[in-house]
Amino acid sequence: MNKKNIERIATERIEILIDNALNEINRDEKLSQTYAKLALKIGMRVRVRMPYSIRQLFCRKCKQFIVPGVNSRIRIGRTRVKYIRITCMKCNHVYRKIIAD
């Protein structure tokens, strides 16, 4: 197999694992974390850059799988510059994303 096929298969499997993790988060959080860690491991092994929509589901400090409303808190900043404040409920790390006007 060539590198393009391996990368394509890896990205498909990462997307499947993340979808399964999102479906399982309410029923079994430990299984959901396992799916997410496996997706990260596949991405690192094949050296594939994950899409932004998947990368934002991981805490930047503790690397845990976080889902808004389940194990993370999302607030809107009240300053002149609009931003979203995301707090990981596992390590209490807060990071901000600026909202473009």
Backbone hydrogen bonds in HBPLUS format (Angstrom, degrees):
<---DONOR---> <-ACCEPTOR-->    atom                        ^
c    i                          cat <-CA-CA->   ^        H-A-AA   ^      H-
h    n   atom  resd res      DA  || num        DHA   H-A  angle D-A-AA Bond
n    s   type  num  typ     dist DA aas  dist angle  dist       angle   num
A0006-ILE N   A0002-ASN O   3.23 MM   4  6.54 160.0  2.27 151.8 157.7     1
A0007-GLU N   A0003-LYS O   2.94 MM   4  6.16 161.0  1.98 153.2 158.0     2
A0008-ARG N   A0004-LYS O   2.95 MM   4  6.13 155.4  2.01 146.5 153.5     3
A0009-ILE N   A0005-ASN O   2.96 MM   4  6.14 165.6  1.98 151.6 155.0     4
A0010-ALA N   A0006-ILE O   2.94 MM   4  6.09 157.8  1.99 146.1 152.8     5
A0011-THR N   A0007-GLU O   2.97 MM   4  6.16 160.9  2.00 148.6 152.8     6
A0012-GLU N   A0008-ARG O   3.04 MM   4  6.26 155.6  2.10 147.1 153.9     7
A0013-ARG N   A0009-ILE O   2.96 MM   4  6.20 160.2  2.00 150.2 155.5     8
A0014-ILE N   A0010-ALA O   2.87 MM   4  6.09 152.3  1.95 148.6 156.8     9
A0015-GLU N   A0011-THR O   3.01 MM   4  6.17 162.1  2.04 146.2 150.4    10
A0016-ILE N   A0012-GLU O   2.98 MM   4  6.25 155.8  2.04 147.3 154.2    11
A0017-LEU N   A0013-ARG O   2.92 MM   4  6.09 163.7  1.95 148.8 153.0    12
A0018-ILE N   A0014-ILE O   2.95 MM   4  6.15 158.2  2.00 151.7 157.5    13
A0019-ASP N   A0015-GLU O   2.96 MM   4  6.12 157.3  2.02 145.7 152.0    14
A0020-ASN N   A0016-ILE O   2.96 MM   4  6.22 157.7  2.01 149.1 155.2    15
A0021-ALA N   A0017-LEU O   2.88 MM   4  6.09 149.8  1.97 142.3 151.2    16
A0022-LEU N   A0018-ILE O   2.89 MM   4  6.15 155.8  1.95 149.7 155.4    17
A0023-ASN N   A0019-ASP O   3.02 MM   4  6.26 148.2  2.12 143.6 152.3    18
A0024-GLU N   A0020-ASN O   2.97 MM   4  6.12 144.0  2.10 144.7 154.0    19
A0025-ILE N   A0021-ALA O   3.11 MM   4  5.99 121.3  2.47 142.4 154.1    20
A0027-ARG N   A0024-GLU O   3.10 MM   3  5.30 122.5  2.44 103.1 117.9    21
A0028-ASP N   A0024-GLU O   2.83 MM   4  5.64 161.2  1.87 161.7 167.8    22
A0032-SER N   A0028-ASP O   3.13 MM   4  6.37 155.3  2.20 146.5 153.9    23
A0033-GLN N   A0029-GLU O   2.92 MM   4  6.17 155.1  1.99 148.3 154.2    24
A0034-THR N   A0030-LYS O   3.04 MM   4  6.30 147.5  2.15 140.7 149.8    25
A0035-TYR N   A0031-LEU O   2.98 MM   4  6.32 157.7  2.03 151.0 155.8    26
A0036-ALA N   A0032-SER O   3.05 MM   4  6.31 161.3  2.09 149.2 154.2    27
A0037-LYS N   A0033-GLN O   2.90 MM   4  6.10 159.1  1.94 148.4 153.9    28
A0038-LEU N   A0034-THR O   2.99 MM   4  6.15 153.9  2.06 146.8 153.9    29
A0039-ALA N   A0035-TYR O   2.98 MM   4  6.27 149.7  2.07 145.0 153.4    30
A0040-LEU N   A0036-ALA O   2.99 MM   4  6.32 156.1  2.05 148.9 154.9    31
A0041-LYS N   A0037-LYS O   2.92 MM   4  6.12 154.8  1.98 144.6 151.8    32
A0042-ILE N   A0038-LEU O   2.97 MM   4  6.20 155.4  2.03 147.8 153.5    33
A0043-GLY N   A0039-ALA O   3.04 MM   4  6.26 161.0  2.08 146.9 152.1    34
A0044-MET N   A0040-LEU O   2.92 MM   4  6.19 153.7  1.99 149.9 156.8    35
A0045-ARG N   A0041-LYS O   2.92 MM   4  6.03 155.3  1.98 145.7 152.9    36
A0046-VAL N   A0042-ILE O   3.03 MM   4  6.15 163.8  2.06 154.4 157.2    37
A0047-ARG N   A0043-GLY O   2.89 MM   4  5.55 119.4  2.27 128.1 143.3    38
A0048-VAL N   A0043-GLY O   2.97 MM   5  5.07 155.5  2.03 141.4 149.0    39
A0054-ILE N   A0051-PRO O   3.05 MM   3  5.51 138.9  2.23 109.1 120.0    40
A0055-ARG N   A0051-PRO O   2.97 MM   4  6.26 163.3  2.00 155.0 160.5    41
A0056-GLN N   A0052-TYR O   3.04 MM   4  6.10 153.6  2.11 154.3 157.4    42
A0057-LEU N   A0054-ILE O   3.06 MM   3  5.49 159.8  2.10 113.2 119.7    43
A0058-PHE N   A0055-ARG O   3.27 MM   3  5.82 160.6  2.31 119.3 119.9    44
A0066-ILE N   A0057-LEU O   2.72 MM   9  5.32 160.9  1.76 147.2 153.0    45
A0059-CYS N   A0064-GLN O   2.90 MM   5  5.40 161.2  1.93 154.5 160.1    46
A0063-LYS N   A0059-CYS O   3.10 MM   4  4.72 130.2  2.36 116.1 125.6    47
A0070-VAL N   A0067-VAL O   3.06 MM   3  5.54 161.2  2.09 132.7 138.1    48
A0071-ASN N   A0067-VAL O   3.24 MM   4  5.80 155.1  2.31 151.2 158.6    49
A0069-GLY N   A0072-SER O   3.05 MM   3  5.74 156.9  2.10 145.3 147.9    50
A0089-MET N   A0071-ASN O   3.12 MM  18  5.40 164.2  2.14 139.7 138.0    51
A0073-ARG N   A0087-THR O   2.86 MM  14  5.05 157.5  1.91 142.4 150.0    52
A0087-THR N   A0073-ARG O   2.81 MM  14  5.05 162.0  1.84 151.2 157.1    53
A0075-ARG N   A0085-ARG O   2.88 MM  10  5.07 157.7  1.93 144.9 152.5    54
A0085-ARG N   A0075-ARG O   2.71 MM  10  5.07 168.7  1.72 152.9 156.8    55
A0077-GLY N   A0083-TYR O   2.82 MM   6  5.26 174.2  1.83 153.5 155.5    56
A0099-ILE N   A0082-LYS O   2.94 MM  17  5.55 167.7  1.96 131.8 135.9    57
A0084-ILE N   A0097-LYS O   2.75 MM  13  5.17 158.3  1.80 147.7 153.4    58
A0097-LYS N   A0084-ILE O   2.89 MM  13  5.17 153.9  1.95 145.7 154.5    59
A0086-ILE N   A0095-TYR O   2.90 MM   9  5.50 175.3  1.90 170.6 169.1    60
A0095-TYR N   A0086-ILE O   3.00 MM   9  5.50 159.5  2.04 152.9 158.4    61
A0088-CYS N   A0093-HIS O   3.01 MM   5  5.44 163.9  2.04 153.9 156.1    62
A0092-ASN N   A0088-CYS O   2.83 MM   4  5.00 129.8  2.08 134.9 146.5    63
